Amino acid sequence: MKPLYTPETKKLIFFDMNHTLIDERKTLEHCFAMALQEFTARWEPDGRKLDARKIYRTYQEEWRSKPTAKTAQQIAARRHLALSRALEPVPLAVTEAFSRSFFAKIKEFKPAQPQLYRDVDATLRKLADRYKLAIISNGSPERLDTQLRLTGLDELIPKPLRFAAAKGEPRKPNPAMFQRALQKSGVSPMDAVMVGNSWRNDIFGATRSGLDAIWFHPSHSQKWTQKRIGKEQITVIRKIRELQGIFG
Protein backbone atom coordinates (compact mmCIF):
# COMPACT_ATOMS: atom_id res chain seq x y z
CA MET A 1 0.00 0.00 0.00
CA LYS A 2 1.24 3.49 -0.85
CA PRO A 3 2.57 5.47 2.18
CA LEU A 4 0.32 8.22 3.50
CA TYR A 5 3.18 10.50 4.46
CA THR A 6 6.65 11.24 3.13
CA PRO A 7 9.45 13.55 4.34
CA GLU A 8 8.21 16.03 1.73
CA THR A 9 4.79 16.27 3.42
CA LYS A 10 5.68 15.67 7.09
CA LYS A 11 8.80 16.65 8.99
CA LEU A 12 8.14 15.51 12.54
CA ILE A 13 6.30 12.66 14.30
CA PHE A 14 5.07 13.27 17.86
CA PHE A 15 4.49 10.22 20.05
CA ASP A 16 2.63 9.72 23.30
CA MET A 17 4.68 7.65 25.76
CA ASN A 18 2.60 5.55 28.17
CA HIS A 19 0.28 2.99 26.54
CA THR A 20 1.68 3.97 23.12
CA LEU A 21 5.40 3.20 23.26
CA ILE A 22 5.40 1.75 26.78
CA ASP A 23 3.32 -1.42 27.11
CA GLU A 24 1.82 -1.07 30.58
CA ARG A 25 0.45 -4.64 30.58
CA LYS A 26 3.83 -6.07 29.66
CA THR A 27 5.46 -3.89 32.32
CA LEU A 28 3.02 -5.17 34.95
CA GLU A 29 3.63 -8.79 33.97
CA HIS A 30 7.40 -8.26 34.12
CA CYS A 31 7.23 -6.64 37.58
CA PHE A 32 4.78 -9.31 38.79
CA ALA A 33 7.38 -11.97 37.87
CA MET A 34 10.10 -10.01 39.67
CA ALA A 35 7.98 -9.72 42.83
CA LEU A 36 7.12 -13.41 42.62
CA GLN A 37 10.78 -14.31 42.41
CA GLU A 38 11.58 -12.16 45.42
CA PHE A 39 8.81 -13.61 47.58
CA THR A 40 9.37 -17.26 46.58
CA ALA A 41 13.15 -17.35 46.15
CA ARG A 42 13.59 -19.68 49.13
CA TRP A 43 10.91 -22.07 47.96
CA GLU A 44 11.46 -24.13 44.81
CA PRO A 45 9.34 -27.28 44.45
CA ASP A 46 11.65 -30.20 43.69
CA GLY A 47 14.31 -27.75 42.61
CA ARG A 48 12.08 -26.43 39.81
CA LYS A 49 11.40 -22.75 39.21
CA LEU A 50 7.84 -21.50 39.33
CA ASP A 51 6.07 -20.79 36.05
CA ALA A 52 5.65 -17.04 36.55
CA ARG A 53 3.79 -16.60 33.28
CA LYS A 54 1.20 -19.23 34.17
CA ILE A 55 0.71 -17.76 37.65
CA TYR A 56 0.29 -14.28 36.18
CA ARG A 57 -2.21 -15.60 33.63
CA THR A 58 -4.26 -17.17 36.43
CA TYR A 59 -4.09 -13.91 38.36
CA GLN A 60 -5.41 -11.96 35.35
CA GLU A 61 -8.21 -14.46 34.71
CA GLU A 62 -9.31 -14.22 38.33
CA TRP A 63 -9.07 -10.43 38.29
CA ARG A 64 -11.26 -10.17 35.19
CA SER A 65 -13.84 -12.62 36.56
CA LYS A 66 -14.62 -10.46 39.60
CA PRO A 67 -17.04 -7.50 39.70
CA THR A 68 -15.59 -4.11 38.82
CA ALA A 69 -13.81 -2.49 41.75
CA LYS A 70 -14.25 1.25 42.24
CA THR A 71 -12.83 2.21 45.64
CA ALA A 72 -9.26 1.63 46.84
CA GLN A 73 -10.59 -0.85 49.40
CA GLN A 74 -12.48 -2.81 46.72
CA ILE A 75 -9.43 -2.87 44.45
CA ALA A 76 -7.23 -4.17 47.28
CA ALA A 77 -9.76 -6.90 48.11
CA ARG A 78 -10.10 -7.92 44.47
CA ARG A 79 -6.32 -8.07 44.05
CA HIS A 80 -6.01 -10.19 47.17
CA LEU A 81 -8.60 -12.72 45.98
CA ALA A 82 -7.01 -12.99 42.53
CA LEU A 83 -3.51 -13.37 43.97
CA SER A 84 -4.69 -16.01 46.46
CA ARG A 85 -6.15 -18.05 43.60
CA ALA A 86 -3.04 -17.65 41.44
CA LEU A 87 -0.70 -18.72 44.23
CA GLU A 88 -2.66 -21.80 45.30
CA PRO A 89 0.11 -24.13 43.97
CA VAL A 90 2.64 -22.36 46.20
CA PRO A 91 2.75 -23.21 49.94
CA LEU A 92 2.60 -19.60 51.04
CA ALA A 93 0.19 -17.96 53.45
CA VAL A 94 -1.37 -15.39 51.13
CA THR A 95 -2.77 -13.10 53.78
CA GLU A 96 -4.02 -9.58 53.17
CA ALA A 97 -0.73 -8.30 54.58
CA PHE A 98 1.17 -10.52 52.12
CA SER A 99 -0.91 -9.14 49.24
CA ARG A 100 -0.24 -5.55 50.29
CA SER A 101 3.50 -6.25 50.42
CA PHE A 102 3.43 -8.07 47.07
CA PHE A 103 1.71 -5.24 45.20
CA ALA A 104 3.81 -2.62 46.98
CA LYS A 105 6.87 -4.41 45.60
CA ILE A 106 5.41 -4.32 42.07
CA LYS A 107 4.81 -0.58 42.46
CA GLU A 108 8.39 -0.18 43.64
CA PHE A 109 9.76 -2.06 40.62
CA LYS A 110 7.68 -0.39 37.89
CA PRO A 111 9.47 2.97 37.47
CA ALA A 112 12.75 1.19 36.67
CA GLN A 113 11.25 -1.53 34.44
CA PRO A 114 9.38 0.10 31.52
CA GLN A 115 8.71 -2.43 28.75
CA LEU A 116 8.21 -1.35 25.14
CA TYR A 117 5.53 -2.69 22.84
CA ARG A 118 6.84 -5.18 20.35
CA ASP A 119 8.59 -3.58 17.34
CA VAL A 120 8.73 -0.10 18.91
CA ASP A 121 12.53 0.06 18.94
CA ALA A 122 12.96 -1.22 15.37
CA THR A 123 10.14 0.97 14.04
CA LEU A 124 11.36 4.18 15.65
CA ARG A 125 14.92 3.57 14.51
CA LYS A 126 13.72 3.18 10.93
CA LEU A 127 11.56 6.31 11.12
CA ALA A 128 14.40 8.31 12.69
CA ASP A 129 16.40 7.93 9.47
CA ARG A 130 13.94 10.20 7.64
CA TYR A 131 11.89 12.09 10.25
CA LYS A 132 12.43 14.03 13.46
CA LEU A 133 10.87 12.20 16.42
CA ALA A 134 9.41 13.88 19.51
CA ILE A 135 7.34 13.02 22.59
CA ILE A 136 4.30 14.79 24.04
CA SER A 137 3.49 13.22 27.41
CA ASN A 138 1.26 14.06 30.37
CA GLY A 139 3.84 12.41 32.62
CA SER A 140 6.45 14.47 34.47
CA PRO A 141 9.66 15.55 32.69
CA GLU A 142 11.72 13.46 35.12
CA ARG A 143 9.66 10.34 34.49
CA LEU A 144 9.83 10.82 30.72
CA ASP A 145 13.62 11.21 30.74
CA THR A 146 13.97 8.07 32.88
CA GLN A 147 11.70 6.01 30.63
CA LEU A 148 13.56 7.04 27.49
CA ARG A 149 16.93 6.27 29.07
CA LEU A 150 15.86 2.85 30.38
CA THR A 151 14.30 1.80 27.07
CA GLY A 152 17.21 3.05 24.96
CA LEU A 153 15.03 5.51 23.05
CA ASP A 154 16.81 8.56 24.43
CA GLU A 155 19.32 8.50 21.57
CA LEU A 156 16.46 8.81 19.05
CA ILE A 157 14.57 11.63 20.80
CA PRO A 158 16.81 14.53 21.88
CA LYS A 159 15.95 16.48 25.01
CA PRO A 160 14.68 19.60 23.16
CA LEU A 161 12.02 17.39 21.51
CA ARG A 162 10.64 15.96 24.77
CA PHE A 163 7.50 17.76 25.94
CA ALA A 164 6.14 16.70 29.32
CA ALA A 165 3.56 18.20 31.65
CA ALA A 166 5.54 19.97 34.34
CA LYS A 167 3.56 20.98 37.42
CA GLY A 168 1.15 23.81 36.64
CA GLU A 169 1.59 23.58 32.86
CA PRO A 170 -1.17 22.66 30.35
CA ARG A 171 -1.76 18.96 29.76
CA LYS A 172 -3.19 17.07 26.80
CA PRO A 173 -5.76 17.55 25.31
CA ASN A 174 -5.25 21.28 25.95
CA PRO A 175 -4.19 22.80 22.60
CA ALA A 176 -1.65 24.93 24.45
CA MET A 177 0.51 21.87 25.06
CA PHE A 178 0.52 20.95 21.37
CA GLN A 179 1.14 24.56 20.34
CA ARG A 180 4.11 24.82 22.69
CA ALA A 181 5.56 21.60 21.28
CA LEU A 182 5.10 22.80 17.70
CA GLN A 183 6.63 26.20 18.42
CA LYS A 184 9.69 24.77 20.18
CA SER A 185 10.12 22.11 17.49
CA GLY A 186 10.07 24.75 14.78
CA VAL A 187 7.37 23.10 12.66
CA SER A 188 3.84 24.05 11.61
CA PRO A 189 0.81 21.86 12.43
CA MET A 190 0.60 20.65 8.82
CA ASP A 191 4.22 19.44 9.02
CA ALA A 192 3.62 17.14 12.01
CA VAL A 193 1.65 14.03 12.98
CA MET A 194 0.63 12.85 16.47
CA VAL A 195 0.67 9.14 17.37
CA GLY A 196 -1.14 8.11 20.56
CA ASN A 197 -3.51 5.66 22.21
CA SER A 198 -5.93 8.07 23.88
CA TRP A 199 -8.71 9.37 21.67
CA ARG A 200 -9.41 12.27 24.01
CA ASN A 201 -5.87 13.28 24.94
CA ASP A 202 -3.88 12.45 21.83
CA ILE A 203 -6.23 12.34 18.85
CA PHE A 204 -8.86 14.93 19.77
CA GLY A 205 -6.17 17.14 21.30
CA ALA A 206 -3.96 16.96 18.20
CA THR A 207 -6.72 17.55 15.64
CA ARG A 208 -7.97 20.57 17.62
CA SER A 209 -4.47 21.96 17.12
CA GLY A 210 -4.43 21.33 13.36
CA LEU A 211 -2.33 18.13 13.34
CA ASP A 212 -3.09 14.90 11.53
CA ALA A 213 -3.16 12.00 14.00
CA ILE A 214 -2.61 8.26 14.19
CA TRP A 215 -4.67 6.41 16.78
CA PHE A 216 -2.89 3.37 18.21
CA HIS A 217 -5.80 1.05 19.01
CA PRO A 218 -4.57 -2.56 19.59
CA SER A 219 -8.08 -4.02 19.68
CA HIS A 220 -8.97 -2.54 16.28
CA SER A 221 -10.38 -5.29 14.06
CA GLN A 222 -8.53 -4.47 10.83
CA LYS A 223 -5.23 -3.22 9.52
CA TRP A 224 -4.82 0.52 9.34
CA THR A 225 -7.87 2.48 8.27
CA GLN A 226 -8.55 6.17 7.68
CA LYS A 227 -11.16 8.77 8.64
CA ARG A 228 -11.34 12.54 9.03
CA ILE A 229 -12.15 15.05 11.74
CA GLY A 230 -12.74 18.28 9.86
CA LYS A 231 -9.69 18.91 7.67
CA GLU A 232 -7.42 16.64 9.72
CA GLN A 233 -6.75 13.04 8.73
CA ILE A 234 -7.05 10.24 11.31
CA THR A 235 -5.43 6.86 10.75
CA VAL A 236 -6.21 3.90 13.04
CA ILE A 237 -3.54 1.23 13.60
CA ARG A 238 -3.39 -1.84 15.81
CA LYS A 239 0.38 -2.45 15.76
CA ILE A 240 3.23 0.04 16.01
CA ARG A 241 5.09 -1.62 13.13
CA GLU A 242 2.27 -0.50 10.79
CA LEU A 243 3.84 2.96 10.99
CA GLN A 244 6.60 1.68 8.71
CA GLY A 245 4.04 1.42 5.88
CA ILE A 246 2.31 4.71 6.70
CA PHE A 247 5.51 6.77 6.58
CA GLY A 248 7.52 6.40 3.40
C-alpha positions as CSV (number, residue, x, y, z in Angstrom):
1,M,0.0,0.0,0.0
2,K,1.2,3.5,-0.8
3,P,2.6,5.5,2.2
4,L,0.3,8.2,3.5
5,Y,3.2,10.5,4.5
6,T,6.7,11.2,3.1
7,P,9.4,13.5,4.3
8,E,8.2,16.0,1.7
9,T,4.8,16.3,3.4
10,K,5.7,15.7,7.1
11,K,8.8,16.7,9.0
12,L,8.1,15.5,12.5
13,I,6.3,12.7,14.3
14,F,5.1,13.3,17.9
15,F,4.5,10.2,20.1
16,D,2.6,9.7,23.3
17,M,4.7,7.7,25.8
18,N,2.6,5.5,28.2
19,H,0.3,3.0,26.5
20,T,1.7,4.0,23.1
21,L,5.4,3.2,23.3
22,I,5.4,1.8,26.8
23,D,3.3,-1.4,27.1
24,E,1.8,-1.1,30.6
25,R,0.5,-4.6,30.6
26,K,3.8,-6.1,29.7
27,T,5.5,-3.9,32.3
28,L,3.0,-5.2,35.0
29,E,3.6,-8.8,34.0
30,H,7.4,-8.3,34.1
31,C,7.2,-6.6,37.6
32,F,4.8,-9.3,38.8
33,A,7.4,-12.0,37.9
34,M,10.1,-10.0,39.7
35,A,8.0,-9.7,42.8
36,L,7.1,-13.4,42.6
37,Q,10.8,-14.3,42.4
38,E,11.6,-12.2,45.4
39,F,8.8,-13.6,47.6
40,T,9.4,-17.3,46.6
41,A,13.2,-17.3,46.1
42,R,13.6,-19.7,49.1
43,W,10.9,-22.1,48.0
44,E,11.5,-24.1,44.8
45,P,9.3,-27.3,44.4
46,D,11.7,-30.2,43.7
47,G,14.3,-27.7,42.6
48,R,12.1,-26.4,39.8
49,K,11.4,-22.8,39.2
50,L,7.8,-21.5,39.3
51,D,6.1,-20.8,36.1
52,A,5.6,-17.0,36.6
53,R,3.8,-16.6,33.3
54,K,1.2,-19.2,34.2
55,I,0.7,-17.8,37.6
56,Y,0.3,-14.3,36.2
57,R,-2.2,-15.6,33.6
58,T,-4.3,-17.2,36.4
59,Y,-4.1,-13.9,38.4
60,Q,-5.4,-12.0,35.4
61,E,-8.2,-14.5,34.7
62,E,-9.3,-14.2,38.3
63,W,-9.1,-10.4,38.3
64,R,-11.3,-10.2,35.2
65,S,-13.8,-12.6,36.6
66,K,-14.6,-10.5,39.6
67,P,-17.0,-7.5,39.7
68,T,-15.6,-4.1,38.8
69,A,-13.8,-2.5,41.7
70,K,-14.2,1.3,42.2
71,T,-12.8,2.2,45.6
72,A,-9.3,1.6,46.8
73,Q,-10.6,-0.8,49.4
74,Q,-12.5,-2.8,46.7
75,I,-9.4,-2.9,44.5
76,A,-7.2,-4.2,47.3
77,A,-9.8,-6.9,48.1
78,R,-10.1,-7.9,44.5
79,R,-6.3,-8.1,44.1
80,H,-6.0,-10.2,47.2
81,L,-8.6,-12.7,46.0
82,A,-7.0,-13.0,42.5
83,L,-3.5,-13.4,44.0
84,S,-4.7,-16.0,46.5
85,R,-6.1,-18.0,43.6
86,A,-3.0,-17.6,41.4
87,L,-0.7,-18.7,44.2
88,E,-2.7,-21.8,45.3
89,P,0.1,-24.1,44.0
90,V,2.6,-22.4,46.2
91,P,2.8,-23.2,49.9
92,L,2.6,-19.6,51.0
93,A,0.2,-18.0,53.4
94,V,-1.4,-15.4,51.1
95,T,-2.8,-13.1,53.8
96,E,-4.0,-9.6,53.2
97,A,-0.7,-8.3,54.6
98,F,1.2,-10.5,52.1
99,S,-0.9,-9.1,49.2
100,R,-0.2,-5.6,50.3
101,S,3.5,-6.2,50.4
102,F,3.4,-8.1,47.1
103,F,1.7,-5.2,45.2
104,A,3.8,-2.6,47.0
105,K,6.9,-4.4,45.6
106,I,5.4,-4.3,42.1
107,K,4.8,-0.6,42.5
108,E,8.4,-0.2,43.6
109,F,9.8,-2.1,40.6
110,K,7.7,-0.4,37.9
111,P,9.5,3.0,37.5
112,A,12.8,1.2,36.7
113,Q,11.2,-1.5,34.4
114,P,9.4,0.1,31.5
115,Q,8.7,-2.4,28.8
116,L,8.2,-1.4,25.1
117,Y,5.5,-2.7,22.8
118,R,6.8,-5.2,20.4
119,D,8.6,-3.6,17.3
120,V,8.7,-0.1,18.9
121,D,12.5,0.1,18.9
122,A,13.0,-1.2,15.4
123,T,10.1,1.0,14.0
124,L,11.4,4.2,15.7
125,R,14.9,3.6,14.5
126,K,13.7,3.2,10.9
127,L,11.6,6.3,11.1
128,A,14.4,8.3,12.7
129,D,16.4,7.9,9.5
130,R,13.9,10.2,7.6
131,Y,11.9,12.1,10.2
132,K,12.4,14.0,13.5
133,L,10.9,12.2,16.4
134,A,9.4,13.9,19.5
135,I,7.3,13.0,22.6
136,I,4.3,14.8,24.0
137,S,3.5,13.2,27.4
138,N,1.3,14.1,30.4
139,G,3.8,12.4,32.6
140,S,6.4,14.5,34.5
141,P,9.7,15.6,32.7
142,E,11.7,13.5,35.1
143,R,9.7,10.3,34.5
144,L,9.8,10.8,30.7
145,D,13.6,11.2,30.7
146,T,14.0,8.1,32.9
147,Q,11.7,6.0,30.6
148,L,13.6,7.0,27.5
149,R,16.9,6.3,29.1
150,L,15.9,2.9,30.4
151,T,14.3,1.8,27.1
152,G,17.2,3.1,25.0
153,L,15.0,5.5,23.1
154,D,16.8,8.6,24.4
155,E,19.3,8.5,21.6
156,L,16.5,8.8,19.1
157,I,14.6,11.6,20.8
158,P,16.8,14.5,21.9
159,K,16.0,16.5,25.0
160,P,14.7,19.6,23.2
161,L,12.0,17.4,21.5
162,R,10.6,16.0,24.8
163,F,7.5,17.8,25.9
164,A,6.1,16.7,29.3
165,A,3.6,18.2,31.6
166,A,5.5,20.0,34.3
167,K,3.6,21.0,37.4
168,G,1.2,23.8,36.6
169,E,1.6,23.6,32.9
170,P,-1.2,22.7,30.4
171,R,-1.8,19.0,29.8
172,K,-3.2,17.1,26.8
173,P,-5.8,17.5,25.3
174,N,-5.2,21.3,25.9
175,P,-4.2,22.8,22.6
176,A,-1.7,24.9,24.5
177,M,0.5,21.9,25.1
178,F,0.5,21.0,21.4
179,Q,1.1,24.6,20.3
180,R,4.1,24.8,22.7
181,A,5.6,21.6,21.3
182,L,5.1,22.8,17.7
183,Q,6.6,26.2,18.4
184,K,9.7,24.8,20.2
185,S,10.1,22.1,17.5
186,G,10.1,24.7,14.8
187,V,7.4,23.1,12.7
188,S,3.8,24.0,11.6
189,P,0.8,21.9,12.4
190,M,0.6,20.7,8.8
191,D,4.2,19.4,9.0
192,A,3.6,17.1,12.0
193,V,1.6,14.0,13.0
194,M,0.6,12.9,16.5
195,V,0.7,9.1,17.4
196,G,-1.1,8.1,20.6
197,N,-3.5,5.7,22.2
198,S,-5.9,8.1,23.9
199,W,-8.7,9.4,21.7
200,R,-9.4,12.3,24.0
201,N,-5.9,13.3,24.9
202,D,-3.9,12.4,21.8
203,I,-6.2,12.3,18.8
204,F,-8.9,14.9,19.8
205,G,-6.2,17.1,21.3
206,A,-4.0,17.0,18.2
207,T,-6.7,17.6,15.6
208,R,-8.0,20.6,17.6
209,S,-4.5,22.0,17.1
210,G,-4.4,21.3,13.4
211,L,-2.3,18.1,13.3
212,D,-3.1,14.9,11.5
213,A,-3.2,12.0,14.0
214,I,-2.6,8.3,14.2
215,W,-4.7,6.4,16.8
216,F,-2.9,3.4,18.2
217,H,-5.8,1.1,19.0
218,P,-4.6,-2.6,19.6
219,S,-8.1,-4.0,19.7
220,H,-9.0,-2.5,16.3
221,S,-10.4,-5.3,14.1
222,Q,-8.5,-4.5,10.8
223,K,-5.2,-3.2,9.5
224,W,-4.8,0.5,9.3
225,T,-7.9,2.5,8.3
226,Q,-8.5,6.2,7.7
227,K,-11.2,8.8,8.6
228,R,-11.3,12.5,9.0
229,I,-12.1,15.0,11.7
230,G,-12.7,18.3,9.9
231,K,-9.7,18.9,7.7
232,E,-7.4,16.6,9.7
233,Q,-6.8,13.0,8.7
234,I,-7.1,10.2,11.3
235,T,-5.4,6.9,10.8
236,V,-6.2,3.9,13.0
237,I,-3.5,1.2,13.6
238,R,-3.4,-1.8,15.8
239,K,0.4,-2.5,15.8
240,I,3.2,0.0,16.0
241,R,5.1,-1.6,13.1
242,E,2.3,-0.5,10.8
243,L,3.8,3.0,11.0
244,Q,6.6,1.7,8.7
245,G,4.0,1.4,5.9
246,I,2.3,4.7,6.7
247,F,5.5,6.8,6.6
248,G,7.5,6.4,3.4
